[in-house]
């Protein structure tokens, strides 16, 4: 294992993040505050509680997941796409660095950025609502696994994309709608029975449900299924990344 190569890639990506630190951190804080104003104040005044939890507190796990997933994909996809775009990826591929070290460097940096943003959003939420975390270690485990899995997914998108428009295509048209329809701001038990069944085909439901359970001890689906879903998604992304480097898909031409 070439630790120096991993460190070099990781530090390069983190330095790029810290060069725009204010923009990177200020944006999620402002977005979270706006969500609390719109959903917490406007809608929350009409919805007293959801499953015995105040609506303002209920949406916190969904807000964190929304930002973490989108930020992990964005950081990882841009991180690997930009070397493709300027051609420096060939220098990386010709260096004595294997695919695992490249993935650890880029995905590790993207996951770290997403984790930092998730923690900042959690701190921001404490200024608006009173939050009690029933299972802090489970919360941290779900958060880290989500950061890693969606950073891997973003890495795949960055390899697949041929231009900056394609880089945003899947996050905007697929991931964001799935997050909003996955119970970020409501419990799926509030839906009619037919829509509850349809919603269970949305994989994001299991991630948000498990993460919300770590806060309040309540979940829309069994916690074991949530954990199985996030681990299965991580394994699938790892398998796809392995195939990409084995076949040279869009990185050797």
C-alpha positions in Angstrom: 0.0 0.0 0.0 1.5 3.3 -1.2 0.6 5.5 1.8 2.4 8.5 0.4 0.4 8.4 -2.8 -2.9 8.2 -0.9 -1.8 11.1 1.3 -0.7 13.2 -1.7 -4.1 12.8 -3.5 -6.1 13.2 -0.2 -4.2 16.4 0.8 -4.5 17.9 -2.7 -8.2 17.4 -2.7 -8.6 18.8 0.8 -6.5 21.9 0.0 -8.8 22.6 -2.9 -11.7 22.4 -0.4 -10.0 24.7 2.1 -9.2 27.3 -0.6 -13.0 27.9 -0.9 -13.7 27.2 2.7 -16.2 30.0 3.3 -18.2 29.2 0.2 -18.1 25.4 1.0 -19.3 25.8 4.5 -21.4 29.0 4.3 -23.7 27.6 1.5 -25.0 24.5 3.5 -25.5 26.7 6.6 -27.6 29.2 4.7 -29.5 26.4 2.9 -30.2 24.7 6.2 -31.4 27.9 7.8 -33.7 28.6 4.9 -35.2 25.1 5.1 -35.9 25.6 8.8 -37.6 29.0 8.0 -39.7 27.5 5.2 -40.4 24.0 6.5 -39.9 24.5 10.3 -41.7 27.8 10.6 -44.3 27.9 7.8 -45.2 24.2 7.5 -44.2 23.3 11.1 -46.8 25.8 12.4 -49.5 23.7 10.7 -48.0 20.3 11.6 -47.6 20.1 15.4 -45.9 16.7 15.6 -44.9 13.7 13.5 -44.9 10.4 15.4 -44.6 12.3 18.7 -41.7 14.4 17.5 -41.9 18.2 16.8 -41.8 18.8 13.1 -38.7 21.1 13.3 -36.7 18.3 15.0 -38.2 15.6 12.7 -36.8 17.1 9.5 -33.2 17.5 10.9 -32.0 13.9 9.8 -33.6 14.5 6.4 -31.8 17.8 6.0 -28.5 16.3 6.9 -28.9 13.4 4.5 -30.0 15.7 1.7 -26.8 17.8 2.1 -24.4 14.9 2.8 -25.6 12.8 -0.2 -25.5 15.7 -2.7 -22.2 17.1 -1.4 -20.5 13.7 -1.4 -21.5 13.1 -5.0 -20.5 16.6 -6.1 -17.1 16.6 -4.5 -16.2 13.1 -5.6 -17.4 13.4 -9.2 -15.6 16.8 -9.8 -12.5 15.5 -8.0 -11.9 12.7 -10.5 -13.5 14.4 -13.6 -11.2 17.4 -13.5 -8.0 15.4 -14.0 -9.8 13.7 -16.9 -10.8 17.0 -18.3 -7.3 18.5 -18.2 -5.5 15.2 -19.1 -3.5 14.8 -15.9 -5.2 11.5 -15.1 -2.8 9.8 -17.5 0.1 10.9 -15.3 -1.7 9.4 -12.3 -2.4 6.1 -14.2 1.2 5.8 -15.3 2.6 6.4 -11.8 3.3 3.5 -9.4 -0.1 3.8 -7.8 -2.8 1.1 -8.0 -6.5 1.7 -8.4 -7.3 1.1 -4.7 -4.9 3.9 -3.6 -6.4 6.3 -6.2 -9.9 5.5 -5.0 -9.0 5.8 -1.3 -7.4 9.2 -1.9 -10.2 10.8 -3.9 -13.2 9.1 -2.2 -11.6 9.6 1.3 -11.3 13.3 0.6 -14.9 13.6 -0.7 -16.3 11.7 2.2 -14.3 13.8 4.7 -15.8 17.0 3.1 -19.3 15.6 3.2 -18.9 14.5 6.8 -17.7 18.0 7.9 -20.7 19.6 6.2 -23.0 17.1 7.8 -21.6 17.9 11.3 -21.9 21.6 10.6 -25.5 21.3 9.5 -26.2 19.3 12.8 -24.6 22.1 14.8 -26.6 24.7 12.9 -29.9 22.8 13.6 -29.2 23.0 17.3 -29.7 26.8 17.0 -33.3 26.2 15.7 -34.6 23.2 17.5 -33.9 21.0 20.5 -32.4 17.8 19.3 -31.7 14.6 21.4 -29.6 11.9 19.7 -30.7 8.5 21.2 -28.0 6.4 19.5 -25.0 8.7 18.8 -22.7 5.9 17.7 -25.3 4.5 15.3 -25.8 8.1 14.0 -22.1 8.5 13.3 -21.9 5.1 11.7 -24.8 5.8 9.3 -23.4 9.2 8.5 -19.9 7.8 7.7 -21.3 5.0 5.6 -23.5 7.4 3.7 -20.6 9.7 3.0 -18.4 6.8 1.8 -21.1 5.1 -0.4 -22.2 8.3 -2.1 -18.6 9.5 -2.6 -18.0 6.2 -4.4 -21.1 6.8 -6.4 -19.9 10.3 -7.3 -16.5 8.9 -8.3 -18.3 6.6 -10.7 -20.3 9.5 -12.1 -17.1 11.5 -12.5 -15.5 8.6 -14.6 -18.7 8.2 -16.7 -19.3 11.9 -17.5 -17.9 13.3 -20.7 -18.7 17.0 -19.9 -19.7 19.2 -17.1 -23.4 18.9 -18.0 -23.4 15.1 -17.6 -21.6 15.6 -14.3 -24.8 17.2 -12.9 -27.3 15.1 -14.8 -27.7 12.2 -12.4 -27.6 14.2 -9.2 -30.2 16.7 -10.4 -32.6 14.3 -12.3 -32.3 11.2 -10.1 -30.7 11.6 -6.7 -32.3 14.8 -5.6 -35.9 13.7 -6.5 -35.3 10.4 -4.7 -34.1 12.2 -1.6 -37.1 14.5 -1.5 -39.5 11.6 -2.2 -37.6 9.4 0.3 -39.2 10.8 3.5 -36.7 13.6 4.1 -39.4 16.0 5.3 -42.2 13.5 6.2 -42.9 10.0 7.4 -44.0 7.6 4.8 -46.7 6.4 7.2 -48.4 9.8 6.4 -49.0 8.6 2.8 -51.9 6.5 1.5 -51.2 2.8 1.6 -50.6 2.4 -2.1 -48.0 5.2 -2.0 -46.3 3.7 1.0 -45.8 0.5 -1.0 -44.4 2.4 -4.0 -42.1 4.5 -1.8 -40.5 1.3 -0.4 -38.9 0.8 -3.8 -37.0 4.1 -3.3 -33.6 3.0 -1.8 -33.0 6.4 -0.2 -36.0 5.7 2.1 -33.9 3.0 3.9 -31.0 5.4 4.5 -33.0 8.3 5.8 -35.2 5.9 8.0 -32.1 4.3 9.6 -30.5 7.7 10.2 -33.7 9.1 11.7 -33.9 6.1 14.0 -30.5 6.9 15.4 -31.9 10.3 16.5 -35.4 9.4 17.8 -35.6 5.6 18.0 -38.3 5.5 15.4 -38.1 4.3 11.8 -40.3 3.8 8.8 -38.5 0.5 8.0 -36.6 -2.0 10.1 -33.1 -0.7 11.1 -31.5 -3.9 10.0 -32.9 -3.4 6.4 -31.5 0.2 6.5 -28.0 -1.1 7.5 -28.2 -3.8 4.9 -29.2 -1.3 2.2 -26.3 1.1 2.8 -23.8 -1.7 3.0 -25.1 -3.3 -0.1 -25.0 0.0 -2.0 -21.4 0.5 -0.8 -20.4 -3.0 -2.0 -22.1 -2.4 -5.4 -20.2 0.9 -5.9 -16.9 -0.8 -5.0 -17.6 -3.6 -7.5 -18.3 -1.0 -10.3 -15.2 1.0 -9.4 -13.1 -2.2 -9.6 -14.6 -3.1 -13.0 -13.9 0.5 -14.3 -10.2 0.2 -13.5 -9.9 -3.4 -14.6 -11.6 -2.7 -18.0 -10.2 0.9 -18.4 -13.7 2.2 -19.1 -13.3 5.9 -20.0 -10.0 6.3 -18.3 -7.6 4.7 -20.8 -8.7 6.5 -24.0 
